[in-house]
């Protein structure tokens, strides 16, 4: 039963690295936060999304917010189908950052946000 639960929901490891936090939200994306000497590097895996539509913001509460939305339309014969999807995730950063110096890189389904520490 324990193995079935680990397979379905992901197992935990007793050898966790405290400098890296990994979460798996329900929408199939993942987030990774690396706490480096002079910066935080946050990677969001957003496969099958238009990364040019992804918005990233640092709030006053030292939180990083990433949002993305998409709409697709399909017409087959006399039927039309419209589907919309939205992704949003907020994480609290471990320490203060220089939000004005934030760098965002969008490549191959991954958004990488680099935030210099304050």
C-alpha positions in Angstrom: 0.0 0.0 0.0 2.9 2.4 0.8 4.4 1.8 -2.6 1.1 2.4 -4.3 0.7 5.7 -2.5 4.3 6.7 -3.4 3.7 5.8 -7.1 0.5 7.8 -7.2 1.5 10.9 -5.3 5.2 10.9 -5.3 7.5 9.7 -2.6 9.5 11.7 -0.1 13.1 11.5 0.5 14.9 11.8 3.9 17.9 13.3 2.2 16.4 16.6 1.1 18.7 19.4 0.0 17.7 22.5 2.0 19.0 24.8 -0.8 16.5 23.4 -3.3 12.7 23.3 -2.9 10.6 21.4 -5.5 6.9 21.5 -5.7 4.5 19.8 -8.2 1.3 21.7 -8.6 -1.8 19.9 -9.8 -1.7 21.3 -13.4 1.3 19.2 -14.4 3.8 22.0 -14.1 6.7 22.0 -11.7 8.7 24.7 -9.9 12.3 24.6 -8.6 13.9 27.3 -6.4 17.7 27.3 -6.1 19.1 29.4 -3.3 22.5 30.4 -4.6 25.1 32.6 -2.9 24.0 36.0 -4.4 20.7 35.2 -6.1 17.6 33.0 -6.2 17.0 31.1 -9.5 13.4 29.9 -9.9 12.4 27.6 -12.8 8.9 26.9 -13.8 8.3 24.1 -16.2 5.3 25.0 -18.4 5.2 22.5 -21.3 2.8 23.1 -24.2 2.3 26.8 -23.3 3.0 30.0 -25.2 5.8 31.3 -23.0 5.5 34.8 -24.4 2.2 35.1 -22.5 3.7 34.2 -19.1 3.8 37.1 -16.7 6.2 37.2 -13.7 6.0 39.7 -10.8 7.6 40.2 -7.4 5.1 41.6 -4.9 5.7 43.8 -1.8 5.4 40.7 0.4 8.5 39.2 -1.1 6.4 36.8 -3.1 7.0 35.7 -6.7 3.9 35.4 -8.8 3.7 33.7 -12.2 0.6 33.7 -14.3 -0.2 32.3 -17.8 -3.4 32.0 -19.7 -4.3 30.6 -23.1 -7.2 30.1 -25.3 -7.6 27.8 -28.2 -10.4 27.6 -30.8 -11.2 24.7 -33.0 -13.9 24.4 -35.6 -15.0 21.0 -37.1 -17.8 21.2 -39.6 -20.6 23.1 -38.0 -19.3 22.8 -34.5 -17.0 25.3 -32.8 -15.0 24.5 -29.6 -13.3 27.1 -27.4 -11.1 26.1 -24.5 -9.5 28.4 -22.0 -6.9 27.6 -19.4 -5.1 29.6 -16.7 -2.1 28.8 -14.6 -1.1 30.8 -11.5 1.4 30.1 -8.8 2.8 32.2 -5.9 5.8 31.4 -3.9 7.3 33.3 -0.9 11.0 33.9 -1.5 13.4 33.0 1.3 14.7 36.5 1.6 14.6 40.0 0.1 15.5 40.6 -3.5 16.3 43.4 -5.9 13.1 43.0 -8.0 14.2 45.8 -10.4 17.1 43.6 -11.5 15.0 40.5 -12.1 15.9 38.6 -15.3 13.5 36.3 -17.1 14.5 33.7 -19.6 11.8 31.7 -21.6 13.1 28.6 -23.5 11.9 25.2 -24.4 8.9 25.1 -22.0 10.8 26.5 -19.1 10.6 30.0 -17.6 13.8 30.8 -15.5 13.6 33.8 -13.2 16.9 35.1 -11.7 16.5 37.4 -8.7 19.6 39.1 -7.1 19.5 39.0 -3.3 19.2 42.3 -1.5 
